[in-house]
Each structure stands twice: as structure tokens, then as C-alpha cells.
């Protein structure tokens, strides 16, 4: 089976996992393994607090238009 990986970040993650022994080769990966790899990657980053409504408001993003 051929799987086309369209996102370079995902391809890099899979190649990294292959180097670490997570996958034997690209054919060993399936959708569930990719999802789990992504979740582990996401968890490896620090948590950030959500932005306030004010900080993402149109007026805040485009102050010269209001």
C-alpha cells in the first residue's frame, strides 16, 4: 500500500520515529499509529494559556481600521 504524506512535519515525525525504532519502515505506519505519534508530539510541547477574547478581536488585530 502506498500512503502519500502531504505535510512535511508529519513526514519528519515519522522518519524520526523510524530512527528511534518506533516504526520499522514507512509501510509499518497506519492511521492510528500516525495519530498516536502526533498526540505524543503535541504533548511534548509546553502548554500555553488560551488567548483572551480581547486579544484576538478584530479591533485588536487591526487597530488602524477601527
N, C-alpha and C positions, 0 to 999 in steps of 0.2 A: 504494500500500500504506500502511496506517496502522499505526504502531507506538506502542503505549502504553508510556510510560516511567513506571514506578511509583516510582522512587527520585528524590527531588528533587536529590540530589547528582549523579546521572548526568545528569539533565536540565540542571543548571547547567554541568556539564563540557562537554556537547555544545554548549550555547549559547555558552560561552566559546570553544570550538574554532571555531564558526561565525564569531565575531567576528574571530578570528585568521586566518581563511581556511582552516582545516583541513577544513571542510565547506562546501559552497555553501548548503545548506539542510538541514532535518531529514530530508528524503527521501533525501539522499545517504548517510546513515549506514546501515550494516548491522551485523550481529552482530560480524563480525570487526573492523570499524572501532571499534565500541564497546569491544570487548575491548582493542584496542591503545591506545585513548585511556585506558582505565582503568589499564593497565600503566604508561603514561607518567606518569599522575597519581600512581600509587603510588610510582614511582621518584623522583618529585620531593620526597618526604618523607625526612627523615633516618632512617637505620636505628637501631633501638633493640635493646639486648641482650635476649635472652629472659629471662623471669622464672624464678626457681628454683622447684623443686617445693615448697619450704617456703613461699615467698611466696604461692602460690596454693592452699595446703592448706586444708581445711575449718577446721581449728583456727586457722589464721592469719586467715581471713576472718571467722570467728565466734568470737572468743576467749571470749566470755561463755557459750557453750554447752558448752565442754569443761572 
